[in-house]
Amino acid sequence: MAGESGQIQPRTDTQETAMLTILIAAGEKAIEAFHASANPVDADFLMDLERVVERSRKELMALTQNSSTSS
């Protein structure tokens, strides 16, 4: 995100938490839709998406644990 000086500002924990939460929710809904649809789904793609969601959950847990211990 560019600040007034045109330099990229570092993300805050709040922004990172929000991004991870959105990523997890979007991934979960996509997985749910793939399972519910009658259309064939690429199994490798679905496994990749599930790994992304799981990794994002772990990152979110680590971020929230770090935030609570540093307060």
N, CA, C and O atoms as a Maestro MAE file, in Angstrom:
{
 s_m_m2io_version
 :::
 2.0.0
}

f_m_ct {
 s_m_title
 :::
 protein
 m_atom[284] {
  # First column is atom index #
  i_m_mmod_type
  r_m_x_coord
  r_m_y_coord
  r_m_z_coord
  i_m_residue_number
  s_m_chain_name
  s_m_pdb_residue_name
  s_m_pdb_atom_name
  i_m_atomic_number
  :::
  1 25 0.837 -1.160 0.000 1 A "MET " " N  " 7
  2 3 0.000 0.000 0.000 1 A "MET " " CA " 6
  3 2 0.890 1.233 0.000 1 A "MET " " C  " 6
  4 15 1.782 1.358 0.839 1 A "MET " " O  " 8
  5 25 0.657 2.126 -0.919 2 A "ALA " " N  " 7
  6 3 1.509 3.302 -1.047 2 A "ALA " " CA " 6
  7 2 1.036 4.399 -0.098 2 A "ALA " " C  " 6
  8 15 -0.156 4.694 -0.007 2 A "ALA " " O  " 8
  9 25 1.981 4.986 0.592 3 A "GLY " " N  " 7
  10 3 1.667 6.091 1.481 3 A "GLY " " CA " 6
  11 2 1.744 7.400 0.725 3 A "GLY " " C  " 6
  12 15 1.890 7.403 -0.498 3 A "GLY " " O  " 8
  13 25 1.646 8.521 1.441 4 A "GLU " " N  " 7
  14 3 1.693 9.833 0.811 4 A "GLU " " CA " 6
  15 2 3.025 10.084 0.122 4 A "GLU " " C  " 6
  16 15 3.076 10.794 -0.882 4 A "GLU " " O  " 8
  17 25 4.097 9.515 0.644 5 A "SER " " N  " 7
  18 3 5.417 9.738 0.055 5 A "SER " " CA " 6
  19 2 5.657 8.845 -1.152 5 A "SER " " C  " 6
  20 15 6.702 8.946 -1.794 5 A "SER " " O  " 8
  21 25 4.705 7.972 -1.471 6 A "GLY " " N  " 7
  22 3 4.854 7.069 -2.595 6 A "GLY " " CA " 6
  23 2 5.578 5.785 -2.230 6 A "GLY " " C  " 6
  24 15 5.726 4.896 -3.068 6 A "GLY " " O  " 8
  25 25 6.031 5.680 -0.983 7 A "GLN " " N  " 7
  26 3 6.715 4.473 -0.547 7 A "GLN " " CA " 6
  27 2 5.698 3.452 -0.055 7 A "GLN " " C  " 6
  28 15 4.641 3.811 0.463 7 A "GLN " " O  " 8
  29 25 6.026 2.196 -0.222 8 A "ILE " " N  " 7
  30 3 5.149 1.130 0.244 8 A "ILE " " CA " 6
  31 2 5.266 1.027 1.756 8 A "ILE " " C  " 6
  32 15 6.361 0.925 2.309 8 A "ILE " " O  " 8
  33 25 4.112 1.055 2.410 9 A "GLN " " N  " 7
  34 3 4.065 0.961 3.866 9 A "GLN " " CA " 6
  35 2 3.973 -0.508 4.266 9 A "GLN " " C  " 6
  36 15 3.300 -1.281 3.584 9 A "GLN " " O  " 8
  37 25 4.622 -0.909 5.338 10 A "PRO " " N  " 7
  38 3 4.517 -2.307 5.794 10 A "PRO " " CA " 6
  39 2 3.097 -2.607 6.257 10 A "PRO " " C  " 6
  40 15 2.391 -1.732 6.758 10 A "PRO " " O  " 8
  41 25 2.698 -3.852 6.079 11 A "ARG " " N  " 7
  42 3 1.367 -4.270 6.528 11 A "ARG " " CA " 6
  43 2 1.355 -4.366 8.044 11 A "ARG " " C  " 6
  44 15 2.362 -4.682 8.677 11 A "ARG " " O  " 8
  45 25 0.202 -4.089 8.597 12 A "THR " " N  " 7
  46 3 0.021 -4.251 10.038 12 A "THR " " CA " 6
  47 2 -0.508 -5.654 10.311 12 A "THR " " C  " 6
  48 15 -0.962 -6.341 9.396 12 A "THR " " O  " 8
  49 25 -0.449 -6.072 11.557 13 A "ASP " " N  " 7
  50 3 -1.008 -7.369 11.945 13 A "ASP " " CA " 6
  51 2 -2.502 -7.420 11.649 13 A "ASP " " C  " 6
  52 15 -3.030 -8.459 11.253 13 A "ASP " " O  " 8
  53 25 -3.175 -6.294 11.843 14 A "THR " " N  " 7
  54 3 -4.611 -6.245 11.570 14 A "THR " " CA " 6
  55 2 -4.890 -6.485 10.097 14 A "THR " " C  " 6
  56 15 -5.810 -7.229 9.755 14 A "THR " " O  " 8
  57 25 -4.115 -5.868 9.225 15 A "GLN " " N  " 7
  58 3 -4.294 -6.066 7.789 15 A "GLN " " CA " 6
  59 2 -3.984 -7.506 7.397 15 A "GLN " " C  " 6
  60 15 -4.704 -8.111 6.604 15 A "GLN " " O  " 8
  61 25 -2.920 -8.043 7.953 16 A "GLU " " N  " 7
  62 3 -2.538 -9.411 7.633 16 A "GLU " " CA " 6
  63 2 -3.591 -10.402 8.129 16 A "GLU " " C  " 6
  64 15 -3.913 -11.370 7.439 16 A "GLU " " O  " 8
  65 25 -4.121 -10.161 9.315 17 A "THR " " N  " 7
  66 3 -5.184 -11.005 9.854 17 A "THR " " CA " 6
  67 2 -6.415 -10.953 8.952 17 A "THR " " C  " 6
  68 15 -7.025 -11.984 8.670 17 A "THR " " O  " 8
  69 25 -6.774 -9.765 8.506 18 A "ALA " " N  " 7
  70 3 -7.939 -9.609 7.631 18 A "ALA " " CA " 6
  71 2 -7.714 -10.330 6.299 18 A "ALA " " C  " 6
  72 15 -8.616 -11.006 5.806 18 A "ALA " " O  " 8
  73 25 -6.535 -10.193 5.720 19 A "MET " " N  " 7
  74 3 -6.248 -10.852 4.439 19 A "MET " " CA " 6
  75 2 -6.302 -12.369 4.574 19 A "MET " " C  " 6
  76 15 -6.868 -13.049 3.718 19 A "MET " " O  " 8
  77 25 -5.719 -12.900 5.641 20 A "LEU " " N  " 7
  78 3 -5.749 -14.347 5.849 20 A "LEU " " CA " 6
  79 2 -7.171 -14.850 6.080 20 A "LEU " " C  " 6
  80 15 -7.544 -15.912 5.582 20 A "LEU " " O  " 8
  81 25 -7.963 -14.090 6.833 21 A "THR " " N  " 7
  82 3 -9.343 -14.471 7.097 21 A "THR " " CA " 6
  83 2 -10.149 -14.516 5.800 21 A "THR " " C  " 6
  84 15 -10.930 -15.442 5.584 21 A "THR " " O  " 8
  85 25 -9.963 -13.528 4.951 22 A "ILE " " N  " 7
  86 3 -10.654 -13.494 3.658 22 A "ILE " " CA " 6
  87 2 -10.201 -14.650 2.780 22 A "ILE " " C  " 6
  88 15 -11.025 -15.299 2.136 22 A "ILE " " O  " 8
  89 25 -8.904 -14.912 2.749 23 A "LEU " " N  " 7
  90 3 -8.372 -16.015 1.944 23 A "LEU " " CA " 6
  91 2 -8.943 -17.357 2.402 23 A "LEU " " C  " 6
  92 15 -9.333 -18.184 1.578 23 A "LEU " " O  " 8
  93 25 -8.988 -17.565 3.701 24 A "ILE " " N  " 7
  94 3 -9.531 -18.816 4.253 24 A "ILE " " CA " 6
  95 2 -11.010 -18.955 3.885 24 A "ILE " " C  " 6
  96 15 -11.437 -20.009 3.414 24 A "ILE " " O  " 8
  97 25 -11.777 -17.908 4.098 25 A "ALA " " N  " 7
  98 3 -13.218 -17.965 3.809 25 A "ALA " " CA " 6
  99 2 -13.467 -18.211 2.320 25 A "ALA " " C  " 6
  100 15 -14.315 -19.029 1.963 25 A "ALA " " O  " 8
  101 25 -12.744 -17.517 1.460 26 A "ALA " " N  " 7
  102 3 -12.929 -17.700 0.014 26 A "ALA " " CA " 6
  103 2 -12.535 -19.110 -0.409 26 A "ALA " " C  " 6
  104 15 -13.214 -19.735 -1.225 26 A "ALA " " O  " 8
  105 25 -11.448 -19.601 0.144 27 A "GLY " " N  " 7
  106 3 -11.004 -20.955 -0.174 27 A "GLY " " CA " 6
  107 2 -12.001 -22.006 0.289 27 A "GLY " " C  " 6
  108 15 -12.296 -22.954 -0.439 27 A "GLY " " O  " 8
  109 25 -12.518 -21.837 1.503 28 A "GLU " " N  " 7
  110 3 -13.500 -22.788 2.033 28 A "GLU " " CA " 6
  111 2 -14.768 -22.802 1.190 28 A "GLU " " C  " 6
  112 15 -15.316 -23.867 0.905 28 A "GLU " " O  " 8
  113 25 -15.236 -21.622 0.790 29 A "LYS " " N  " 7
  114 3 -16.440 -21.539 -0.043 29 A "LYS " " CA " 6
  115 2 -16.192 -22.163 -1.418 29 A "LYS " " C  " 6
  116 15 -17.072 -22.832 -1.959 29 A "LYS " " O  " 8
  117 25 -15.013 -21.952 -1.983 30 A "ALA " " N  " 7
  118 3 -14.689 -22.549 -3.277 30 A "ALA " " CA " 6
  119 2 -14.661 -24.070 -3.174 30 A "ALA " " C  " 6
  120 15 -15.198 -24.761 -4.040 30 A "ALA " " O  " 8
  121 25 -14.043 -24.587 -2.129 31 A "ILE " " N  " 7
  122 3 -13.996 -26.042 -1.916 31 A "ILE " " CA " 6
  123 2 -15.409 -26.592 -1.767 31 A "ILE " " C  " 6
  124 15 -15.757 -27.613 -2.361 31 A "ILE " " O  " 8
  125 25 -16.215 -25.905 -0.970 32 A "GLU " " N  " 7
  126 3 -17.609 -26.318 -0.767 32 A "GLU " " CA " 6
  127 2 -18.374 -26.330 -2.101 32 A "GLU " " C  " 6
  128 15 -19.130 -27.262 -2.375 32 A "GLU " " O  " 8
  129 25 -18.178 -25.313 -2.911 33 A "ALA " " N  " 7
  130 3 -18.861 -25.231 -4.201 33 A "ALA " " CA " 6
  131 2 -18.394 -26.340 -5.144 33 A "ALA " " C  " 6
  132 15 -19.199 -26.925 -5.868 33 A "ALA " " O  " 8
  133 25 -17.101 -26.624 -5.131 34 A "PHE " " N  " 7
  134 3 -16.584 -27.693 -5.989 34 A "PHE " " CA " 6
  135 2 -17.187 -29.038 -5.603 34 A "PHE " " C  " 6
  136 15 -17.553 -29.834 -6.467 34 A "PHE " " O  " 8
  137 25 -17.289 -29.287 -4.299 35 A "HIS " " N  " 7
  138 3 -17.860 -30.549 -3.836 35 A "HIS " " CA " 6
  139 2 -19.354 -30.642 -4.150 35 A "HIS " " C  " 6
  140 15 -19.859 -31.726 -4.442 35 A "HIS " " O  " 8
  141 25 -20.054 -29.526 -4.093 36 A "ALA " " N  " 7
  142 3 -21.499 -29.514 -4.318 36 A "ALA " " CA " 6
  143 2 -21.884 -29.564 -5.797 36 A "ALA " " C  " 6
  144 15 -22.992 -29.976 -6.140 36 A "ALA " " O  " 8
  145 25 -20.975 -29.149 -6.661 37 A "SER " " N  " 7
  146 3 -21.315 -29.082 -8.087 37 A "SER " " CA " 6
  147 2 -21.257 -30.460 -8.726 37 A "SER " " C  " 6
  148 15 -20.580 -31.370 -8.248 37 A "SER " " O  " 8
  149 25 -21.982 -30.578 -9.809 38 A "ALA " " N  " 7
  150 3 -21.978 -31.830 -10.578 38 A "ALA " " CA " 6
  151 2 -20.837 -31.836 -11.593 38 A "ALA " " C  " 6
  152 15 -20.618 -32.832 -12.283 38 A "ALA " " O  " 8
  153 25 -20.121 -30.736 -11.679 39 A "ASN " " N  " 7
  154 3 -19.019 -30.636 -12.636 39 A "ASN " " CA " 6
  155 2 -17.779 -31.342 -12.097 39 A "ASN " " C  " 6
  156 15 -17.488 -31.275 -10.902 39 A "ASN " " O  " 8
  157 25 -17.062 -32.010 -12.972 40 A "PRO " " N  " 7
  158 3 -15.819 -32.643 -12.508 40 A "PRO " " CA " 6
  159 2 -14.802 -31.574 -12.097 40 A "PRO " " C  " 6
  160 15 -14.690 -30.522 -12.726 40 A "PRO " " O  " 8
  161 25 -14.084 -31.868 -11.051 41 A "VAL " " N  " 7
  162 3 -13.094 -30.934 -10.528 41 A "VAL " " CA " 6
  163 2 -11.722 -31.579 -10.649 41 A "VAL " " C  " 6
  164 15 -11.559 -32.774 -10.402 41 A "VAL " " O  " 8
  165 25 -10.753 -30.782 -11.027 42 A "ASP " " N  " 7
  166 3 -9.379 -31.255 -11.086 42 A "ASP " " CA " 6
  167 2 -8.931 -31.588 -9.661 42 A "ASP " " C  " 6
  168 15 -8.832 -30.704 -8.810 42 A "ASP " " O  " 8
  169 25 -8.666 -32.851 -9.416 43 A "ALA " " N  " 7
  170 3 -8.306 -33.307 -8.063 43 A "ALA " " CA " 6
  171 2 -7.046 -32.624 -7.550 43 A "ALA " " C  " 6
  172 15 -6.963 -32.292 -6.368 43 A "ALA " " O  " 8
  173 25 -6.062 -32.411 -8.424 44 A "ASP " " N  " 7
  174 3 -4.828 -31.735 -7.999 44 A "ASP " " CA " 6
  175 2 -5.104 -30.292 -7.583 44 A "ASP " " C  " 6
  176 15 -4.563 -29.807 -6.590 44 A "ASP " " O  " 8
  177 25 -5.951 -29.617 -8.352 45 A "PHE " " N  " 7
  178 3 -6.303 -28.236 -8.015 45 A "PHE " " CA " 6
  179 2 -6.996 -28.184 -6.656 45 A "PHE " " C  " 6
  180 15 -6.683 -27.331 -5.825 45 A "PHE " " O  " 8
  181 25 -7.931 -29.094 -6.436 46 A "LEU " " N  " 7
  182 3 -8.655 -29.129 -5.170 46 A "LEU " " CA " 6
  183 2 -7.710 -29.398 -3.998 46 A "LEU " " C  " 6
  184 15 -7.845 -28.783 -2.940 46 A "LEU " " O  " 8
  185 25 -6.767 -30.304 -4.180 47 A "MET " " N  " 7
  186 3 -5.780 -30.586 -3.125 47 A "MET " " CA " 6
  187 2 -4.913 -29.359 -2.856 47 A "MET " " C  " 6
  188 15 -4.610 -29.050 -1.704 47 A "MET " " O  " 8
  189 25 -4.517 -28.663 -3.916 48 A "ASP " " N  " 7
  190 3 -3.726 -27.438 -3.749 48 A "ASP " " CA " 6
  191 2 -4.513 -26.389 -2.978 48 A "ASP " " C  " 6
  192 15 -3.981 -25.741 -2.076 48 A "ASP " " O  " 8
  193 25 -5.775 -26.227 -3.335 49 A "LEU " " N  " 7
  194 3 -6.622 -25.250 -2.655 49 A "LEU " " CA " 6
  195 2 -6.790 -25.609 -1.180 49 A "LEU " " C  " 6
  196 15 -6.742 -24.732 -0.319 49 A "LEU " " O  " 8
  197 25 -6.983 -26.879 -0.890 50 A "GLU " " N  " 7
  198 3 -7.098 -27.310 0.509 50 A "GLU " " CA " 6
  199 2 -5.798 -27.057 1.267 50 A "GLU " " C  " 6
  200 15 -5.839 -26.686 2.440 50 A "GLU " " O  " 8
  201 25 -4.658 -27.248 0.630 51 A "ARG " " N  " 7
  202 3 -3.362 -26.962 1.278 51 A "ARG " " CA " 6
  203 2 -3.202 -25.469 1.544 51 A "ARG " " C  " 6
  204 15 -2.683 -25.078 2.590 51 A "ARG " " O  " 8
  205 25 -3.642 -24.633 0.605 52 A "VAL " " N  " 7
  206 3 -3.562 -23.184 0.798 52 A "VAL " " CA " 6
  207 2 -4.413 -22.769 1.997 52 A "VAL " " C  " 6
  208 15 -3.978 -21.970 2.826 52 A "VAL " " O  " 8
  209 25 -5.616 -23.312 2.084 53 A "VAL " " N  " 7
  210 3 -6.497 -22.978 3.206 53 A "VAL " " CA " 6
  211 2 -5.874 -23.435 4.520 53 A "VAL " " C  " 6
  212 15 -5.871 -22.686 5.497 53 A "VAL " " O  " 8
  213 25 -5.351 -24.645 4.552 54 A "GLU " " N  " 7
  214 3 -4.743 -25.161 5.782 54 A "GLU " " CA " 6
  215 2 -3.515 -24.339 6.185 54 A "GLU " " C  " 6
  216 15 -3.346 -24.007 7.358 54 A "GLU " " O  " 8
  217 25 -2.673 -24.016 5.226 55 A "ARG " " N  " 7
  218 3 -1.488 -23.203 5.522 55 A "ARG " " CA " 6
  219 2 -1.895 -21.819 6.019 55 A "ARG " " C  " 6
  220 15 -1.276 -21.277 6.935 55 A "ARG " " O  " 8
  221 25 -2.938 -21.248 5.414 56 A "SER " " N  " 7
  222 3 -3.416 -19.932 5.841 56 A "SER " " CA " 6
  223 2 -3.961 -19.982 7.262 56 A "SER " " C  " 6
  224 15 -3.753 -19.052 8.041 56 A "SER " " O  " 8
  225 25 -4.660 -21.070 7.603 57 A "ARG " " N  " 7
  226 3 -5.146 -21.235 8.982 57 A "ARG " " CA " 6
  227 2 -3.983 -21.250 9.967 57 A "ARG " " C  " 6
  228 15 -4.033 -20.598 11.010 57 A "ARG " " O  " 8
  229 25 -2.931 -22.004 9.627 58 A "LYS " " N  " 7
  230 3 -1.756 -22.084 10.509 58 A "LYS " " CA " 6
  231 2 -1.091 -20.722 10.652 58 A "LYS " " C  " 6
  232 15 -0.687 -20.338 11.750 58 A "LYS " " O  " 8
  233 25 -0.975 -19.993 9.549 59 A "GLU " " N  " 7
  234 3 -0.368 -18.657 9.606 59 A "GLU " " CA " 6
  235 2 -1.216 -17.708 10.451 59 A "GLU " " C  " 6
  236 15 -0.681 -16.901 11.211 59 A "GLU " " O  " 8
  237 25 -2.532 -17.807 10.318 60 A "LEU " " N  " 7
  238 3 -3.426 -16.955 11.102 60 A "LEU " " CA " 6
  239 2 -3.306 -17.282 12.590 60 A "LEU " " C  " 6
  240 15 -3.259 -16.379 13.425 60 A "LEU " " O  " 8
  241 25 -3.257 -18.578 12.919 61 A "MET " " N  " 7
  242 3 -3.098 -18.965 14.332 61 A "MET " " CA " 6
  243 2 -1.773 -18.450 14.880 61 A "MET " " C  " 6
  244 15 -1.728 -17.924 15.992 61 A "MET " " O  " 8
  245 25 -0.695 -18.594 14.114 62 A "ALA " " N  " 7
  246 3 0.612 -18.113 14.570 62 A "ALA " " CA " 6
  247 2 0.604 -16.597 14.744 62 A "ALA " " C  " 6
  248 15 1.160 -16.074 15.709 62 A "ALA " " O  " 8
  249 25 -0.024 -15.903 13.813 63 A "LEU " " N  " 7
  250 3 -0.085 -14.443 13.889 63 A "LEU " " CA " 6
  251 2 -0.874 -13.995 15.112 63 A "LEU " " C  " 6
  252 15 -0.456 -13.080 15.822 63 A "LEU " " O  " 8
  253 25 -2.010 -14.634 15.359 64 A "THR " " N  " 7
  254 3 -2.812 -14.235 16.521 64 A "THR " " CA " 6
  255 2 -2.121 -14.606 17.827 64 A "THR " " C  " 6
  256 15 -2.255 -13.888 18.818 64 A "THR " " O  " 8
  257 25 -1.380 -15.722 17.846 65 A "GLN " " N  " 7
  258 3 -0.641 -16.098 19.055 65 A "GLN " " CA " 6
  259 2 0.495 -15.106 19.305 65 A "GLN " " C  " 6
  260 15 0.730 -14.700 20.444 65 A "GLN " " O  " 8
  261 25 1.197 -14.718 18.243 66 A "ASN " " N  " 7
  262 3 2.285 -13.732 18.381 66 A "ASN " " CA " 6
  263 2 1.747 -12.395 18.830 66 A "ASN " " C  " 6
  264 15 2.376 -11.718 19.643 66 A "ASN " " O  " 8
  265 25 0.595 -11.998 18.319 67 A "SER " " N  " 7
  266 3 -0.004 -10.720 18.695 67 A "SER " " CA " 6
  267 2 -0.433 -10.721 20.155 67 A "SER " " C  " 6
  268 15 -0.286 -9.717 20.852 67 A "SER " " O  " 8
  269 25 -0.969 -11.860 20.619 68 A "SER " " N  " 7
  270 3 -1.436 -11.913 22.007 68 A "SER " " CA " 6
  271 2 -0.277 -12.008 22.994 68 A "SER " " C  " 6
  272 15 -0.393 -11.526 24.121 68 A "SER " " O  " 8
  273 25 0.832 -12.617 22.596 69 A "THR " " N  " 7
  274 3 1.976 -12.715 23.501 69 A "THR " " CA " 6
  275 2 2.781 -11.429 23.547 69 A "THR " " C  " 6
  276 15 3.453 -11.155 24.542 69 A "THR " " O  " 8
  277 25 2.722 -10.629 22.477 70 A "SER " " N  " 7
  278 3 3.482 -9.382 22.457 70 A "SER " " CA " 6
  279 2 2.711 -8.230 23.075 70 A "SER " " C  " 6
  280 15 3.259 -7.138 23.229 70 A "SER " " O  " 8
  281 25 1.435 -8.451 23.436 71 A "SER " " N  " 7
  282 3 0.627 -7.383 24.053 71 A "SER " " CA " 6
  283 2 0.879 -7.305 25.527 71 A "SER " " C  " 6
  284 15 0.289 -6.468 26.210 71 A "SER " " O  " 8
  :::
 }
 m_bond[283] {
  # First column is bond index #
  i_m_from
  i_m_to
  i_m_order
  :::
  1 1 2 1
  2 2 3 1
  3 3 4 2
  4 3 5 1
  5 5 6 1
  6 6 7 1
  7 7 8 2
  8 7 9 1
  9 9 10 1
  10 10 11 1
  11 11 12 2
  12 11 13 1
  13 13 14 1
  14 14 15 1
  15 15 16 2
  16 15 17 1
  17 17 18 1
  18 18 19 1
  19 19 20 2
  20 19 21 1
  21 21 22 1
  22 22 23 1
  23 23 24 2
  24 23 25 1
  25 25 26 1
  26 26 27 1
  27 27 28 2
  28 27 29 1
  29 29 30 1
  30 30 31 1
  31 31 32 2
  32 31 33 1
  33 33 34 1
  34 34 35 1
  35 35 36 2
  36 35 37 1
  37 37 38 1
  38 38 39 1
  39 39 40 2
  40 39 41 1
  41 41 42 1
  42 42 43 1
  43 43 44 2
  44 43 45 1
  45 45 46 1
  46 46 47 1
  47 47 48 2
  48 47 49 1
  49 49 50 1
  50 50 51 1
  51 51 52 2
  52 51 53 1
  53 53 54 1
  54 54 55 1
  55 55 56 2
  56 55 57 1
  57 57 58 1
  58 58 59 1
  59 59 60 2
  60 59 61 1
  61 61 62 1
  62 62 63 1
  63 63 64 2
  64 63 65 1
  65 65 66 1
  66 66 67 1
  67 67 68 2
  68 67 69 1
  69 69 70 1
  70 70 71 1
  71 71 72 2
  72 71 73 1
  73 73 74 1
  74 74 75 1
  75 75 76 2
  76 75 77 1
  77 77 78 1
  78 78 79 1
  79 79 80 2
  80 79 81 1
  81 81 82 1
  82 82 83 1
  83 83 84 2
  84 83 85 1
  85 85 86 1
  86 86 87 1
  87 87 88 2
  88 87 89 1
  89 89 90 1
  90 90 91 1
  91 91 92 2
  92 91 93 1
  93 93 94 1
  94 94 95 1
  95 95 96 2
  96 95 97 1
  97 97 98 1
  98 98 99 1
  99 99 100 2
  100 99 101 1
  101 101 102 1
  102 102 103 1
  103 103 104 2
  104 103 105 1
  105 105 106 1
  106 106 107 1
  107 107 108 2
  108 107 109 1
  109 109 110 1
  110 110 111 1
  111 111 112 2
  112 111 113 1
  113 113 114 1
  114 114 115 1
  115 115 116 2
  116 115 117 1
  117 117 118 1
  118 118 119 1
  119 119 120 2
  120 119 121 1
  121 121 122 1
  122 122 123 1
  123 123 124 2
  124 123 125 1
  125 125 126 1
  126 126 127 1
  127 127 128 2
  128 127 129 1
  129 129 130 1
  130 130 131 1
  131 131 132 2
  132 131 133 1
  133 133 134 1
  134 134 135 1
  135 135 136 2
  136 135 137 1
  137 137 138 1
  138 138 139 1
  139 139 140 2
  140 139 141 1
  141 141 142 1
  142 142 143 1
  143 143 144 2
  144 143 145 1
  145 145 146 1
  146 146 147 1
  147 147 148 2
  148 147 149 1
  149 149 150 1
  150 150 151 1
  151 151 152 2
  152 151 153 1
  153 153 154 1
  154 154 155 1
  155 155 156 2
  156 155 157 1
  157 157 158 1
  158 158 159 1
  159 159 160 2
  160 159 161 1
  161 161 162 1
  162 162 163 1
  163 163 164 2
  164 163 165 1
  165 165 166 1
  166 166 167 1
  167 167 168 2
  168 167 169 1
  169 169 170 1
  170 170 171 1
  171 171 172 2
  172 171 173 1
  173 173 174 1
  174 174 175 1
  175 175 176 2
  176 175 177 1
  177 177 178 1
  178 178 179 1
  179 179 180 2
  180 179 181 1
  181 181 182 1
  182 182 183 1
  183 183 184 2
  184 183 185 1
  185 185 186 1
  186 186 187 1
  187 187 188 2
  188 187 189 1
  189 189 190 1
  190 190 191 1
  191 191 192 2
  192 191 193 1
  193 193 194 1
  194 194 195 1
  195 195 196 2
  196 195 197 1
  197 197 198 1
  198 198 199 1
  199 199 200 2
  200 199 201 1
  201 201 202 1
  202 202 203 1
  203 203 204 2
  204 203 205 1
  205 205 206 1
  206 206 207 1
  207 207 208 2
  208 207 209 1
  209 209 210 1
  210 210 211 1
  211 211 212 2
  212 211 213 1
  213 213 214 1
  214 214 215 1
  215 215 216 2
  216 215 217 1
  217 217 218 1
  218 218 219 1
  219 219 220 2
  220 219 221 1
  221 221 222 1
  222 222 223 1
  223 223 224 2
  224 223 225 1
  225 225 226 1
  226 226 227 1
  227 227 228 2
  228 227 229 1
  229 229 230 1
  230 230 231 1
  231 231 232 2
  232 231 233 1
  233 233 234 1
  234 234 235 1
  235 235 236 2
  236 235 237 1
  237 237 238 1
  238 238 239 1
  239 239 240 2
  240 239 241 1
  241 241 242 1
  242 242 243 1
  243 243 244 2
  244 243 245 1
  245 245 246 1
  246 246 247 1
  247 247 248 2
  248 247 249 1
  249 249 250 1
  250 250 251 1
  251 251 252 2
  252 251 253 1
  253 253 254 1
  254 254 255 1
  255 255 256 2
  256 255 257 1
  257 257 258 1
  258 258 259 1
  259 259 260 2
  260 259 261 1
  261 261 262 1
  262 262 263 1
  263 263 264 2
  264 263 265 1
  265 265 266 1
  266 266 267 1
  267 267 268 2
  268 267 269 1
  269 269 270 1
  270 270 271 1
  271 271 272 2
  272 271 273 1
  273 273 274 1
  274 274 275 1
  275 275 276 2
  276 275 277 1
  277 277 278 1
  278 278 279 1
  279 279 280 2
  280 279 281 1
  281 281 282 1
  282 282 283 1
  283 283 284 2
  :::
 }
}
